[in-house]
Amino acid sequence: SLDAPVYAVVLAGGGGTRLWPLSRVQKPKHLLNLCGDSSLLAETFARVRPIIVDDHLMAITVADHAEALREQAPYLLPQNVVVEPMGRSTAPCIGLMAALIEKAHPDAIMVSLAADHAVEDVQGFRSVLEAAVRAATEGHLVTLGIVPDSPETGYGYIERGEPLTRLDGHTVYRVVRFTEKPDLRTAESFLRTGRYFWNASIFVWRVSSILAEMRRCLPDLHRSLMAIQPVLGTAKQDEALARAWESVKPISIDVGVMERAEDVVVIPADIGWSDVGCWTSVAKLAQADEAGNVIEGEGVALECEDSYIRSSGRLVAALGLRGMIVIDTGDAVLVCPKDRAQD
């Protein structure tokens, strides 16, 4: 029952290099069916389609992947798929999409999502998202804080301050600070306090609020965006974008804006979230057998424990493996211990 229109923007530019040899330059992680029968990108849109109208679904990607993205999300309006001339990290592409939306609806709310994450509790996700949209209408920059279940060193963290309000059964907290990926001892101490969440880079804000923060924190980027805003959504968009993007500096939204923004709040989300960042996290999302093995495709595991075997097209036989990953894509094979999967 919100007055402001709500848009969902999916950032689909990542490479997923830690999921080689399945994830490649031409077919990166978000376009692959890594956990189930549809791609991570398709799953991302499926999570928001029941609560956001198709006309307000948007994606930003790179030229190499635009065609595959349109095939996997045929409900996207052609003008709602923006192709970046080159990757410039998340602050420029979020700013660009905010400027494009603002042109159509100055009071719109924007939900920003990564194309390559997995969520187990989809109903829970929608419930938190709707609370976040309500908080964003009050002018806050809102982020979802994933309730951590282990001292992960591969994620950034968000520290919460005092509670501000409750919306639809969810508590909204002030954000004290964002912390980059910690070492193990620091991560363990974060978990003990109960005040820290994983940063999933799921953001909700009014487009006017995020652009105002960009004007304050990233004035050069803001100037570039305002210079091209008049031609966004027109036939001149691609040319203007190509020119502007040559001088735009790459910077993430976390470092560029969120760490320095004035009015940031976090809503805890216990939703079974994963960034599907490496083969170990893919294995965790699948059903393991009694010995802790996951076999996808044609694999046989004899006297193996806690191992992940994935093969497309030919038989992989493993004997006596402990805590290993074996990926065979037909033209390349990866074999590594699970605890080295991030490397």
Buried (B, 14 or more C-beta within 10 A) or exposed (E): EEEBBBBBBBBBBBBBEBBBEBBBEEBBBBBBEBBEEEBBBBBBBEBBBEBBEEEBBBBBBBEEBBEBBBEBBEEBEEEBBBBBBBBBBBBBBBBBBBBBBBBBBEEBBBBBBBBBBBBEBBEBBBBBBBBBBBBBBBEBBBBBBBBBEEBBBBBBBBBBBEEBBEBEEBBBBBBBEBBEEBEEEBBEEBBEEEBBBBBBBBBBBBBBBBBBBBBEBBEEBBEBBBEBBEBBBEEEBEEBBEEBBEEBEEBBBBBBBBBBBEBBBBBBBBBBBBBBBBBBBBBBBBEBEEEBBBBBBBBEBEEBBBBBBBBBEEEBEBEEBEBBBBBBBEEEEBEBBBEEBEE
